[in-house]
Amino acid sequence: PGTEPTESTEPTDTPTPTPIPRPDVPIVEVPAGLFLLGSDKFEPNETPPQEMELSTFFIDQFEATNAEYAQFVEATGYLTGAEEAGTKRNWRTYYEAGKDNHPVVKISYADAEAYCEWMGKRLPTEFEWEKAAGGPDGLVYPWGDSMDSTRVNGKASGLRGTTAVGSFSSGASPYGAEDMSGNVWEWTSSPFLAYPGSTYEDPFYSPDFRVTRGGGWFDEPRQLRASNRSAAAVETANDDLGFRCAADSR
């Protein structure tokens, strides 16, 4: 007698996990055209001042926040450099209750790049960053040419820490980008090198450093200027250093 056929079992579909949505981040447009880069009134690494032309680009209205970075980490399983190194104080340390909308900090250059790539964006160049902050005419501060401590989270605010992004809306740039001055320093994609035409030799110029911009919550007015340049080694992750993303199109 033949063997009784076994009952076939229909294959079961493995449920597809629901993708974690990317943050809905407001952006501002910076139109194509000339702008005034640098200054001859402040630090020598900002010289010579010169007109530079950029194509249209878009930049996030606000610095990337703790909640937004947490979405990225949940979706990808990404570990920051500080976490991989076993550093006790990393971005999660500063993501306390009630700080969803504070800028994410303790973020290295690679950590910032990874988030921007996930968002389909990139870090801004320092030239794009300066135009977005100071407008076409090279304002000293995003809001104008005179310091006003009520418009910025710097040392004079007395807050001694980050604030929710957009808390100083009166300090917005001509294009509507906020916190370009103060709150946290911001990574750019540019190596820290001399400007075109400069003869100044800064001892810290290096293709291994990236320019940081904007000043942070514990900085003096001279560091909060739109043209001010600082820099950090790519592995740097401080409690006053964050970022925002840029893109070539919406």
N, C-alpha and C positions, 0 to 999 in steps of 0.2 A: 504493500500500500504506500501511496505517496505521502510525503511530509506535508502536514497542514501548513498552509502559508501563514506567515506571521503578519499581524496587523501593522500596517505602515503607520508611522508617527509623523505628523506634519511638523516640519521645522518651525520653531518659534522665533519670532523676530526679536532681536535684542533692542530694547527701547533706546531711542536716540536721546541723549541728554539735551535738555533745553539750553541753547546757547545763552551765555550771559551777555546781555546787551552792552554795547560800548556807551560810555557816558555821553549825554547830549550836552556838548560844551559850546557855549556861545563864542562866536568868533567875530573879528572886525576886519574890514578890508582896508588895506593900505595901497592906494592907487599908484600906478606907475608914474615915474617922473623923477626930477632932481630933488635932492635934499642936501642940507649942509651937514657934512660929517666932521666931527672933531671940533677943536677949539685951540686958540693960542693964548687963552686967558688963564688956564689952570695948569694941568699936568703936562709935562713934555711928551709923554707917550700918546697924547691926544692930538699932536701936531703932525703935519701942517693941516689946518682946516681946509676943506676942499669940497667942491660940489661933486656928488656922486649920483649916478642914475641907476635906479632899480626898477625891475618889472613889477607889475602888480603881484601882491602876495596877501595871504591871510594869516592872522595871528590870533591865538586864543585871547579872549577878553580878560581872562583871569589866569592866575597861576594855577597849575594842577593841584588838586586838593587831596586830602587824605582819603575821602570816600571814593573819589575817582580812581586813585591808585589802587585802592583795595579791590575795586571791580576788576581791574587789570590782573592783579595777583590771583584773585579767585578764578578768573577765566583761564589763566595760563599756568598757574603753579609757579610763577616766577619767584626766585629768591634774589634779593638784593645782594650786592657785594658784601655789605656789612653782615648780613645774615649768614652767607656762606662762610665767612671768616669766623663765625661764632661770636661776633661782637655783641655784647649785652645790650648796648644802646643803639637801636636801629630805628627805622621809620615807625615801626609799631609802638616803640616806647613813647613817641610824641603824639600818637594817635589816641588821645584820651577822650573820655566821654564828653560830648558836646563840641568836639573839634572836627566834625565831618567836613566842614567847609573851610578849615584852615589849610594853608598850603602844606603839601607833603614835604618833609625835610629828611635829612640823612640819606640823600639820594646822590649816588655817584653819576658821572657822565654816562656810563653804560646803562645805568638804571633808568636815567631820563630818556636816553635813546630808545630803549626797549619799549617803554610806554608809548612814546610818540609813534614808533613803528606800528604797534598794535592798533593805534588810533588811525592809521593810514596817513600819518603826518611825519614831521621831522622837527628837529630843533632849529630855531632861527639862526642865521648868521649874525655876527655882532653888528653888521651894517644894517640888516633888516631890523634888528632890535632897536638900534638907535633912532632910525627913522620912525618906527612905531611909537617910540617914547617921546621924542622931541619934535616931531612933525617936520615939514619941509624946510622950515626956517631955522632949525637948530635951537629950539628953546633950551634954556639952562635946566629947567625942570619940566615935567610933562604939562604942568598947568600954566607956566609962564617963566619969567626970568628972575623972580624974587622968591626966596625961600618963605614958605608958609607951613609951619609945623602942624597946623590943623588939617592939612591935606595929605599927610603922609605918616605912616608908622615907622618913624626913625627913633633915634635916641631921645630926642626932645619930647616925644609923645609920652615917655615915662612908662610905657606898657611892658617893656622888658620881655617881649615874647611875640609870637605871631598873633595875628588877628584874622578873623574870617575874611576871605577874599571879597573885595568890593566894599569893605567897611569905610574906605576913604574915597568915595565916588567923586568928591569935588577935586580930587587930584588926578582925574582921568586925563589921558593924553589927547591931542587934537583928533585922533581917530577913534577915541572911545575905549582904548585899552586901559585897564585899571591896575593899580599897584605896580606900575612900571618903576616907581620910586618907592623904596622901602619894603617892609614886610619881610621878604627874603631876597637874597641874591638869586640870580637866574643864570643857568647854564646857557651858553650859545655853542654853536658848532665850530666856531672860528679858533684856530690856533693863535696863541698870543705872540704876535709879530708886529714889527713896525708898520705904520701906515705907508701907503705909496708916497714916495717923495721925501720921507723922513730921514734925517741924519742922526736922530737920537738913538742911542744904544742902551736899552734897558737891560740890566743884568738878569732879569727874569724872562726875557724873550725866549721862547722855546716852542718848537712844534709839538712838544709833548704836553704842553699846558693848553687849556681851553679858556677863552675869555668868559668872565662872569660879569654880569651887569646889574645895575639898579640899586645896589645897597640893601641893607637889611634892617631889622628892627633895633639894632644897637649901633647904628652908624650916624656919623656927623653929616651935616649938609653937603660938604664937599664930595662925599661918597654917594650921595643920593642924586647927583646930577645925571642928566640923560647922556652926556658924553663921557662920563667917568668910566675908566677901564680897570678892571682887576682880572685876576686869573687864578686858576687852581689846577693842580695835577688831576688827571682824569679819575683817579681813585678816591679823591676827596669826598667826604660825606659829612657835612656839618649841620648843626641845628638852625642855621640861618641861610641855608642854600637849598633852593628848589629849582623850578623851571616852568616854562609854558611851551606849547608846541606852535609850529607854524606850518603852512601848506601853500602850495602853488595855486591851488584852486579849492573851491568849496567842497 
